[in-house]
Amino acid sequence: MQTNNTGVKLDYKPTATSGPRLRAHLRVLRLRWHRTETQHKHLALGSCLLALALGITTLGVFTGAQSQPAAPPLAERTVPLPLPSEPRIRDWMTAGELEPAQYRERTLEVKAGESIASVFRRERLNRTDLHFITALGGAASELQRVRPGDQLTVHDDGAGNVLYLTRDLSDDRILHIRRGENGFEKEIEDLPLQRRIRHAEGEINRSLYQDAREAGLSTGLIMDLSHIFQWDIDFVLDIRRGDEFRVIYEALYRDGEEIGNGRILAAEIVNRGERIRALRYTDPEGNSDYYAPSGESMRQAFLRAPLEYMRISSHFNPNRRHPKLNRMRAHRGVDYAAPEGTPVRAAGDGRVTYRGRRGGYGNTVQIKHGDRYSTLYAHLSRFEPSVQSGSRVEQGDVIGYVGQTGLATGPHLHYEFLVDGVHRDPVNVELPSADPVPEKYHDHFRETVSPLIAELDLVGGEERLVQRPVGE
């Protein structure tokens, strides 16, 4: 730090970027020339000194450029390509191809309300890399459909450039993304799993959830069980003390360690003395579903309600007075009040015919289900990114989230159900059943489910290794 005889403090170190900064200082000095005469003298002297420093800096830049080239910024440093076929990043560090100060390995968890793009932004990862990764298609596009709690492991070079990324697609499949010589490459790793059959049974004295948990079922299996029987039993209103349940399901093992539960293979509920059974069957074409022993589907073609709702805030009413317009306007659907952001699911299999903004409906999705049926979902806060006009959806797929866009007085879903183009009350309309087992597969169905029926007839049963293909 130096001080000249005018009292101006000089703390100046010439750099390669000093020229533009000094010229900016000069412009500021000229704009302030209206100050007192004493100030003028000080500023003039300061300007001369700054101009002299500018000359020295320029000379230093030219002479330095001849003697020593400038180093590229860190972001331009890259890992030598091609990379190994297997992800051995720590070996690269040992070989000196990647400096430890650059390399980072992190496990990232998706938070509520985040997309994969916002995760990359939060972690300062290169979003251009994300574009090329998801453009690989197939399993790589699954990265765009992350949910809260999902995890992925990312290795980067310290400047945010992705070197290697992995994500579990399921219990037995892992997606690997690595930077190759000609861009990113993807690979699916199939993990060998052991599947063991387990049994759980019990009597319902408090609730299905509490008693099934005591019997050893996980929360996920209990949810699967309720979904299988949701068209036959209302687990809030229909269940009685003394009802029974029995479940045959898979436990998954990897390298001798249990890693979770697989599918429910067969289940039985005795409700008010009536025995209801469901059997998982996969036909020769690879289509899986749950059927009664007779071959009839356990599900209907449509969900009765497309979300887990809190209450019905407005019923189907052709003569309703609109709460905002204050005039008679038919209400051709049902309003389900639910917190903003609640997932909205497709009521049935079909094709999206409209996705976008539609007047008082706000954000709207409309789905065509075959020739006779269509459904409409309005006032959405946002859409599921994978849902586009023309895309196929399956029953239960998330298509959007509850909001209050358009003419809405609060967060809710407005849901319409049309039969042959005519609006029907979604609460009371008779829903068609899903297709039964095709006639050409009747023999295959009976052969496949017979062992499951026999196991349901057994009382108790020990855990054992699967010795036969079940529903494969």
BELPE-V739541 format. One record per residue. RES is the residue in three letters. PHI is phi in degrees with one decimal (NA if undefined). PSI is psi as a letter, one per 30 degrees, with the letter a starting at -180 (none if undefined). NEAR is the number of other ideal C-beta (glycine too) atoms within 8 Angstrom. Layout:
res=RES phi=PHI psi=PSI near=NEAR
res=RES phi=PHI psi=PSI near=NEAR
This chain:
res=MET phi=NA psi=k near=5
res=GLN phi=-125.5 psi=l near=6
res=THR phi=-129.7 psi=k near=7
res=ASN phi=-88.5 psi=a near=9
res=ASN phi=-73.2 psi=f near=3
res=THR phi=-95.8 psi=f near=8
res=GLY phi=88.3 psi=g near=7
res=VAL phi=-81.5 psi=k near=10
res=LYS phi=-86.6 psi=k near=7
res=LEU phi=-117.2 psi=k near=9
res=ASP phi=-133.8 psi=i near=6
res=TYR phi=-128.9 psi=k near=5
res=LYS phi=-125.5 psi=j near=4
res=PRO phi=-61.3 psi=k near=8
res=THR phi=-135.6 psi=l near=6
res=ALA phi=-69.1 psi=f near=6
res=THR phi=-110.7 psi=g near=6
res=SER phi=-74.3 psi=e near=11
res=GLY phi=-53.3 psi=e near=9
res=PRO phi=-59.3 psi=e near=7
res=ARG phi=-66.7 psi=e near=8
res=LEU phi=-67.5 psi=e near=13
res=ARG phi=-62.6 psi=e near=9
res=ALA phi=-64.2 psi=e near=8
res=HIS phi=-60.0 psi=e near=9
res=LEU phi=-62.4 psi=e near=11
res=ARG phi=-62.8 psi=e near=8
res=VAL phi=-64.2 psi=e near=8
res=LEU phi=-62.9 psi=e near=11
res=ARG phi=-65.4 psi=e near=7
res=LEU phi=-66.1 psi=f near=6
res=ARG phi=-99.4 psi=g near=8
res=TRP phi=-73.0 psi=f near=8
res=HIS phi=-81.3 psi=g near=3
res=ARG phi=-72.0 psi=a near=7
res=THR phi=-65.0 psi=l near=5
res=GLU phi=-61.3 psi=e near=5
res=THR phi=-62.4 psi=e near=6
res=GLN phi=-63.0 psi=e near=8
res=HIS phi=-58.2 psi=e near=10
res=LYS phi=-62.7 psi=e near=9
res=HIS phi=-62.6 psi=e near=11
res=LEU phi=-66.5 psi=e near=12
res=ALA phi=-63.0 psi=e near=8
res=LEU phi=-63.4 psi=e near=11
res=GLY phi=-61.8 psi=e near=11
res=SER phi=-63.0 psi=e near=10
res=CYS phi=-62.2 psi=e near=8
res=LEU phi=-63.9 psi=e near=11
res=LEU phi=-65.4 psi=e near=11
res=ALA phi=-63.9 psi=e near=10
res=LEU phi=-61.3 psi=e near=8
res=ALA phi=-63.3 psi=e near=12
res=LEU phi=-60.2 psi=e near=12
res=GLY phi=-64.1 psi=e near=8
res=ILE phi=-62.3 psi=e near=9
res=THR phi=-62.1 psi=e near=13
res=THR phi=-61.1 psi=e near=9
res=LEU phi=-61.3 psi=e near=8
res=GLY phi=-64.1 psi=e near=9
res=VAL phi=-63.4 psi=e near=9
res=PHE phi=-67.2 psi=e near=8
res=THR phi=-69.6 psi=e near=8
res=GLY phi=-66.1 psi=e near=9
res=ALA phi=-64.7 psi=f near=9
res=GLN phi=-77.4 psi=f near=5
res=SER phi=-94.9 psi=f near=5
res=GLN phi=-151.3 psi=j near=5
res=PRO phi=-69.6 psi=k near=4
res=ALA phi=-71.9 psi=k near=6
res=ALA phi=-78.5 psi=k near=4
res=PRO phi=-68.7 psi=l near=5
res=PRO phi=-64.6 psi=l near=5
res=LEU phi=-58.8 psi=e near=7
res=ALA phi=-63.1 psi=f near=7
res=GLU phi=-88.4 psi=f near=6
res=ARG phi=-74.8 psi=k near=8
res=THR phi=-125.6 psi=l near=7
res=VAL phi=-82.1 psi=k near=10
res=PRO phi=-54.6 psi=k near=4
res=LEU phi=-114.9 psi=l near=8
res=PRO phi=-77.4 psi=l near=5
res=LEU phi=-80.8 psi=l near=10
res=PRO phi=-60.8 psi=l near=8
res=SER phi=-69.2 psi=f near=2
res=GLU phi=-111.7 psi=k near=4
res=PRO phi=-74.9 psi=j near=9
res=ARG phi=-120.7 psi=i near=7
res=ILE phi=-67.2 psi=e near=12
res=ARG phi=-66.6 psi=f near=6
res=ASP phi=-66.3 psi=e near=8
res=TRP phi=-62.5 psi=e near=13
res=MET phi=-62.6 psi=e near=12
res=THR phi=-63.8 psi=e near=6
res=ALA phi=-77.3 psi=f near=6
res=GLY phi=84.7 psi=g near=6
res=GLU phi=-81.6 psi=f near=7
res=LEU phi=-143.0 psi=k near=11
res=GLU phi=-71.9 psi=k near=7
res=PRO phi=-55.5 psi=e near=6
res=ALA phi=-67.5 psi=f near=5
res=GLN phi=-85.4 psi=e near=11
res=TYR phi=-71.3 psi=k near=14
res=ARG phi=-136.2 psi=k near=8
res=GLU phi=-125.2 psi=k near=7
res=ARG phi=-138.7 psi=k near=8
res=THR phi=-102.8 psi=j near=6
res=LEU phi=-104.5 psi=k near=10
res=GLU phi=-114.2 psi=k near=7
res=VAL phi=-75.5 psi=k near=12
res=LYS phi=-95.3 psi=l near=6
res=ALA phi=-57.6 psi=k near=4
res=GLY phi=82.5 psi=g near=5
res=GLU phi=-95.1 psi=k near=11
res=SER phi=-107.2 psi=l near=8
res=ILE phi=-65.0 psi=e near=12
res=ALA phi=-65.7 psi=e near=8
res=SER phi=-71.3 psi=f near=8
res=VAL phi=-66.2 psi=e near=14
res=PHE phi=-61.3 psi=e near=11
res=ARG phi=-66.3 psi=e near=9
res=ARG phi=-61.8 psi=e near=7
res=GLU phi=-93.2 psi=g near=10
res=ARG phi=56.7 psi=h near=5
res=LEU phi=-96.0 psi=l near=13
res=ASN phi=-67.6 psi=j near=10
res=ARG phi=-75.6 psi=f near=9
res=THR phi=-66.3 psi=e near=6
res=ASP phi=-60.4 psi=e near=11
res=LEU phi=-59.7 psi=e near=14
res=HIS phi=-59.2 psi=e near=8
res=PHE phi=-71.1 psi=e near=10
res=ILE phi=-67.6 psi=e near=14
res=THR phi=-68.6 psi=f near=11
res=ALA phi=-70.4 psi=f near=7
res=LEU phi=-64.8 psi=f near=12
res=GLY phi=74.1 psi=a near=5
res=GLY phi=60.2 psi=b near=6
res=ALA phi=-64.7 psi=f near=9
res=ALA phi=-64.5 psi=e near=13
res=SER phi=-70.0 psi=f near=10
res=GLU phi=-63.4 psi=f near=9
res=LEU phi=-62.2 psi=f near=13
res=GLN phi=-79.1 psi=f near=10
res=ARG phi=-116.4 psi=h near=9
res=VAL phi=-81.7 psi=l near=11
res=ARG phi=-127.4 psi=l near=6
res=PRO phi=-54.0 psi=k near=8
res=GLY phi=97.4 psi=f near=6
res=ASP phi=-62.8 psi=k near=9
res=GLN phi=-126.0 psi=k near=10
res=LEU phi=-143.5 psi=k near=12
res=THR phi=-102.4 psi=k near=11
res=VAL phi=-125.5 psi=k near=12
res=HIS phi=-111.9 psi=k near=12
res=ASP phi=-133.0 psi=l near=14
res=ASP phi=-89.1 psi=g near=13
res=GLY phi=92.9 psi=f near=9
res=ALA phi=-106.8 psi=g near=9
res=GLY phi=94.4 psi=f near=11
res=ASN phi=-82.5 psi=k near=11
res=VAL phi=-73.1 psi=k near=16
res=LEU phi=-99.7 psi=e near=11
res=TYR phi=-158.4 psi=k near=12
res=LEU phi=-143.4 psi=k near=12
res=THR phi=-133.1 psi=k near=11
res=ARG phi=-149.9 psi=k near=12
res=ASP phi=-72.1 psi=k near=9
res=LEU phi=-85.9 psi=e near=9
res=SER phi=-160.9 psi=a near=5
res=ASP phi=-65.9 psi=f near=11
res=ASP phi=-122.9 psi=g near=9
res=ARG phi=-139.4 psi=k near=12
res=ILE phi=-124.9 psi=k near=10
res=LEU phi=-91.1 psi=k near=16
res=HIS phi=-114.0 psi=k near=12
res=ILE phi=-122.1 psi=k near=13
res=ARG phi=-135.0 psi=k near=12
res=ARG phi=-77.6 psi=j near=12
res=GLY phi=-105.2 psi=a near=10
res=GLU phi=-64.7 psi=e near=5
res=ASN phi=-111.7 psi=g near=3
res=GLY phi=121.3 psi=a near=6
res=PHE phi=-82.1 psi=k near=12
res=GLU phi=-127.2 psi=k near=9
res=LYS phi=-119.1 psi=l near=12
res=GLU phi=-152.0 psi=k near=7
res=ILE phi=-104.6 psi=k near=10
res=GLU phi=-101.4 psi=k near=8
res=ASP phi=-92.0 psi=k near=6
res=LEU phi=-99.4 psi=k near=9
res=PRO phi=-70.2 psi=k near=6
res=LEU phi=-121.2 psi=k near=10
res=GLN phi=-98.9 psi=k near=9
res=ARG phi=-115.8 psi=k near=10
res=ARG phi=-113.1 psi=k near=11
res=ILE phi=-87.2 psi=k near=14
res=ARG phi=-125.4 psi=l near=10
res=HIS phi=-121.0 psi=k near=11
res=ALA phi=-141.5 psi=k near=11
res=GLU phi=-151.2 psi=l near=9
res=GLY phi=-177.3 psi=l near=10
res=GLU phi=-111.6 psi=k near=7
res=ILE phi=-88.7 psi=j near=14
res=ASN phi=-115.3 psi=f near=6
res=ARG phi=-117.7 psi=d near=5
res=SER phi=-156.0 psi=l near=8
res=LEU phi=-59.9 psi=e near=12
res=TYR phi=-63.2 psi=e near=8
res=GLN phi=-63.9 psi=e near=8
res=ASP phi=-75.1 psi=e near=14
res=ALA phi=-70.0 psi=e near=15
res=ARG phi=-63.5 psi=e near=10
res=GLU phi=-65.3 psi=f near=7
res=ALA phi=-81.6 psi=f near=10
res=GLY phi=106.4 psi=g near=6
res=LEU phi=-82.1 psi=k near=11
res=SER phi=-77.9 psi=l near=7
res=THR phi=-60.4 psi=e near=7
res=GLY phi=-62.0 psi=e near=7
res=LEU phi=-67.2 psi=e near=13
res=ILE phi=-65.1 psi=e near=13
res=MET phi=-63.9 psi=e near=8
res=ASP phi=-60.9 psi=e near=10
res=LEU phi=-62.4 psi=e near=15
res=SER phi=-67.2 psi=e near=10
res=HIS phi=-67.8 psi=e near=7
res=ILE phi=-62.0 psi=e near=11
res=PHE phi=-101.6 psi=g near=14
res=GLN phi=-64.0 psi=f near=9
res=TRP phi=-84.6 psi=f near=7
res=ASP phi=-105.3 psi=f near=7
res=ILE phi=-134.8 psi=k near=10
res=ASP phi=-92.4 psi=j near=6
res=PHE phi=-74.0 psi=f near=10
res=VAL phi=-97.4 psi=e near=5
res=LEU phi=-99.5 psi=f near=4
res=ASP phi=-90.9 psi=f near=9
res=ILE phi=-70.4 psi=k near=12
res=ARG phi=-125.2 psi=l near=8
res=ARG phi=-58.7 psi=k near=5
res=GLY phi=99.2 psi=f near=7
res=ASP phi=-61.8 psi=l near=12
res=GLU phi=-124.1 psi=l near=11
res=PHE phi=-140.1 psi=l near=16
res=ARG phi=-148.3 psi=k near=11
res=VAL phi=-134.8 psi=k near=15
res=ILE phi=-113.4 psi=k near=13
res=TYR phi=-143.4 psi=l near=14
res=GLU phi=-98.1 psi=k near=13
res=ALA phi=-109.7 psi=k near=13
res=LEU phi=-100.6 psi=k near=14
res=TYR phi=-127.3 psi=k near=12
res=ARG phi=-131.5 psi=k near=12
res=ASP phi=54.5 psi=h near=4
res=GLY phi=82.6 psi=f near=5
res=GLU phi=-109.2 psi=k near=6
res=GLU phi=-72.7 psi=k near=6
res=ILE phi=-115.9 psi=f near=8
res=GLY phi=153.5 psi=a near=8
res=ASN phi=-109.2 psi=k near=9
res=GLY phi=-98.4 psi=b near=9
res=ARG phi=-95.5 psi=l near=8
res=ILE phi=-78.1 psi=k near=13
res=LEU phi=-91.6 psi=e near=12
res=ALA phi=-158.2 psi=k near=15
res=ALA phi=-151.1 psi=l near=13
res=GLU phi=-143.8 psi=k near=13
res=ILE phi=-129.7 psi=k near=12
res=VAL phi=-103.1 psi=j near=10
res=ASN phi=-118.6 psi=j near=12
res=ARG phi=55.4 psi=h near=6
res=GLY phi=88.0 psi=f near=4
res=GLU phi=-94.8 psi=k near=6
res=ARG phi=-93.3 psi=k near=6
res=ILE phi=-121.4 psi=k near=12
res=ARG phi=-119.6 psi=k near=11
res=ALA phi=-132.5 psi=k near=14
res=LEU phi=-127.2 psi=k near=13
res=ARG phi=-82.0 psi=k near=14
res=TYR phi=-136.5 psi=k near=13
res=THR phi=-115.3 psi=k near=9
res=ASP phi=-78.3 psi=l near=12
res=PRO phi=-59.5 psi=f near=5
res=GLU phi=-89.7 psi=f near=4
res=GLY phi=93.7 psi=g near=6
res=ASN phi=-85.6 psi=k near=6
res=SER phi=-115.4 psi=k near=8
res=ASP phi=-165.9 psi=l near=10
res=TYR phi=-107.2 psi=k near=10
res=TYR phi=-133.0 psi=l near=16
res=ALA phi=-73.3 psi=l near=11
res=PRO phi=-55.3 psi=f near=8
res=SER phi=-77.8 psi=f near=5
res=GLY phi=98.5 psi=f near=9
res=GLU phi=-75.3 psi=k near=8
res=SER phi=-68.3 psi=k near=12
res=MET phi=-78.9 psi=f near=12
res=ARG phi=-113.0 psi=l near=11
res=GLN phi=-92.8 psi=l near=11
res=ALA phi=-68.9 psi=f near=12
res=PHE phi=-135.5 psi=k near=13
res=LEU phi=-71.8 psi=k near=10
res=ARG phi=-66.9 psi=e near=8
res=ALA phi=-134.7 psi=k near=8
res=PRO phi=-85.7 psi=g near=11
res=LEU phi=-160.8 psi=l near=12
res=GLU phi=-83.0 psi=j near=4
res=TYR phi=-101.2 psi=l near=11
res=MET phi=-81.9 psi=e near=6
res=ARG phi=-168.0 psi=l near=6
res=ILE phi=-86.4 psi=j near=10
res=SER phi=-92.5 psi=f near=8
res=SER phi=-156.7 psi=k near=9
res=HIS phi=-87.1 psi=l near=8
res=PHE phi=-61.7 psi=k near=12
res=ASN phi=-155.8 psi=j near=8
res=PRO phi=-65.6 psi=f near=7
res=ASN phi=-116.2 psi=g near=5
res=ARG phi=-79.5 psi=k near=10
res=ARG phi=-87.5 psi=k near=7
res=HIS phi=-67.1 psi=k near=11
res=PRO phi=-67.5 psi=f near=6
res=LYS phi=-102.0 psi=e near=6
res=LEU phi=-80.5 psi=f near=7
res=ASN phi=56.2 psi=h near=6
res=ARG phi=-148.9 psi=l near=6
res=MET phi=-65.4 psi=k near=7
res=ARG phi=-152.6 psi=k near=8
res=ALA phi=-57.4 psi=k near=8
res=HIS phi=-104.7 psi=j near=12
res=ARG phi=-93.5 psi=g near=7
res=GLY phi=-157.5 psi=a near=13
res=VAL phi=-124.0 psi=k near=12
res=ASP phi=-100.2 psi=k near=12
res=TYR phi=-106.3 psi=j near=14
res=ALA phi=-73.8 psi=k near=11
res=ALA phi=-159.1 psi=l near=12
res=PRO phi=-60.3 psi=k near=7
res=GLU phi=-59.6 psi=k near=9
res=GLY phi=96.7 psi=f near=9
res=THR phi=-61.9 psi=k near=12
res=PRO phi=-63.7 psi=k near=7
res=VAL phi=-109.7 psi=k near=14
res=ARG phi=-113.1 psi=k near=12
res=ALA phi=-63.1 psi=k near=14
res=ALA phi=-71.0 psi=f near=12
res=GLY phi=-160.7 psi=l near=12
res=ASP phi=-65.2 psi=k near=9
res=GLY phi=175.1 psi=a near=14
res=ARG phi=-122.6 psi=k near=9
res=VAL phi=-71.5 psi=k near=16
res=THR phi=-101.4 psi=f near=9
res=TYR phi=-152.5 psi=k near=9
res=ARG phi=-147.7 psi=j near=10
res=GLY phi=163.2 psi=a near=7
res=ARG phi=-87.7 psi=k near=7
res=ARG phi=-141.1 psi=i near=10
res=GLY phi=47.1 psi=b near=5
res=GLY phi=-66.5 psi=f near=6
res=TYR phi=-73.5 psi=f near=12
res=GLY phi=67.6 psi=b near=15
res=ASN phi=-67.6 psi=k near=16
res=THR phi=-133.0 psi=k near=15
res=VAL phi=-124.1 psi=k near=15
res=GLN phi=-124.3 psi=k near=12
res=ILE phi=-125.3 psi=k near=17
res=LYS phi=-99.6 psi=k near=9
res=HIS phi=-114.6 psi=j near=13
res=GLY phi=68.8 psi=a near=6
res=ASP phi=-88.1 psi=f near=2
res=ARG phi=-106.2 psi=f near=6
res=TYR phi=-115.3 psi=k near=14
res=SER phi=-151.2 psi=l near=11
res=THR phi=-132.1 psi=l near=17
res=LEU phi=-134.1 psi=k near=14
res=TYR phi=-129.9 psi=j near=15
res=ALA phi=-124.8 psi=l near=15
res=HIS phi=68.2 psi=g near=15
res=LEU phi=-66.8 psi=k near=17
res=SER phi=-75.9 psi=e near=12
res=ARG phi=-160.9 psi=l near=7
res=PHE phi=-102.5 psi=l near=10
res=GLU phi=-69.3 psi=k near=10
res=PRO phi=-56.1 psi=e near=7
res=SER phi=-75.0 psi=f near=7
res=VAL phi=-89.5 psi=j near=13
res=GLN phi=-130.9 psi=l near=7
res=SER phi=-59.6 psi=k near=8
res=GLY phi=95.9 psi=f near=6
res=SER phi=-80.3 psi=l near=9
res=ARG phi=-88.1 psi=k near=7
res=VAL phi=-131.2 psi=l near=12
res=GLU phi=-111.7 psi=l near=7
res=GLN phi=-55.1 psi=k near=12
res=GLY phi=95.4 psi=f near=6
res=ASP phi=-65.4 psi=k near=10
res=VAL phi=-73.0 psi=k near=8
res=ILE phi=-113.3 psi=f near=14
res=GLY phi=-176.6 psi=a near=13
res=TYR phi=-139.2 psi=k near=13
res=VAL phi=-56.9 psi=k near=15
res=GLY phi=-150.9 psi=a near=14
res=GLN phi=-146.6 psi=h near=12
res=THR phi=-76.4 psi=l near=10
res=GLY phi=75.6 psi=a near=13
res=LEU phi=-86.3 psi=i near=8
res=ALA phi=-121.1 psi=k near=12
res=THR phi=-90.3 psi=f near=5
res=GLY phi=-176.8 psi=l near=7
res=PRO phi=-67.3 psi=k near=12
res=HIS phi=-166.3 psi=l near=14
res=LEU phi=-106.0 psi=k near=16
res=HIS phi=-96.0 psi=j near=13
res=TYR phi=-122.2 psi=k near=16
res=GLU phi=-120.0 psi=k near=11
res=PHE phi=-129.2 psi=k near=14
res=LEU phi=-118.7 psi=k near=12
res=VAL phi=-119.9 psi=j near=9
res=ASP phi=53.4 psi=h near=5
res=GLY phi=82.7 psi=g near=5
res=VAL phi=-106.7 psi=k near=6
res=HIS phi=-69.7 psi=k near=8
res=ARG phi=-126.2 psi=l near=9
res=ASP phi=-70.0 psi=j near=9
res=PRO phi=-60.7 psi=f near=13
res=VAL phi=-75.2 psi=e near=9
res=ASN phi=-111.0 psi=f near=6
res=VAL phi=-63.5 psi=k near=9
res=GLU phi=-76.5 psi=j near=3
res=LEU phi=-89.4 psi=k near=8
res=PRO phi=-72.9 psi=l near=8
res=SER phi=-79.1 psi=l near=10
res=ALA phi=-70.2 psi=l near=9
res=ASP phi=-64.8 psi=k near=5
res=PRO phi=-75.4 psi=a near=9
res=VAL phi=-61.3 psi=k near=10
res=PRO phi=-56.5 psi=k near=8
res=GLU phi=-57.1 psi=e near=5
res=LYS phi=-67.9 psi=f near=4
res=TYR phi=-108.3 psi=g near=10
res=HIS phi=-57.8 psi=e near=10
res=ASP phi=-65.8 psi=e near=6
res=HIS phi=-64.8 psi=e near=9
res=PHE phi=-62.7 psi=e near=13
res=ARG phi=-62.4 psi=e near=8
res=GLU phi=-65.1 psi=e near=7
res=THR phi=-75.2 psi=e near=12
res=VAL phi=-90.6 psi=f near=13
res=SER phi=-56.4 psi=e near=8
res=PRO phi=-62.4 psi=e near=9
res=LEU phi=-67.3 psi=e near=14
res=ILE phi=-63.5 psi=e near=12
res=ALA phi=-63.6 psi=e near=8
res=GLU phi=-70.5 psi=e near=12
res=LEU phi=-65.6 psi=f near=11
res=ASP phi=-74.5 psi=f near=5
res=LEU phi=-73.2 psi=l near=7
res=VAL phi=-104.4 psi=k near=3
res=GLY phi=76.5 psi=a near=6
res=GLY phi=139.1 psi=k near=6
res=GLU phi=-90.1 psi=l near=4
res=GLU phi=-63.5 psi=k near=7
res=ARG phi=-154.5 psi=l near=7
res=LEU phi=-70.8 psi=k near=5
res=VAL phi=-69.5 psi=k near=10
res=GLN phi=-107.8 psi=g near=4
res=ARG phi=-145.0 psi=l near=5
res=PRO phi=-71.2 psi=k near=5
res=VAL phi=-117.3 psi=j near=12
res=GLY phi=64.9 psi=g near=10
res=GLU phi=-105.5 psi=none near=4
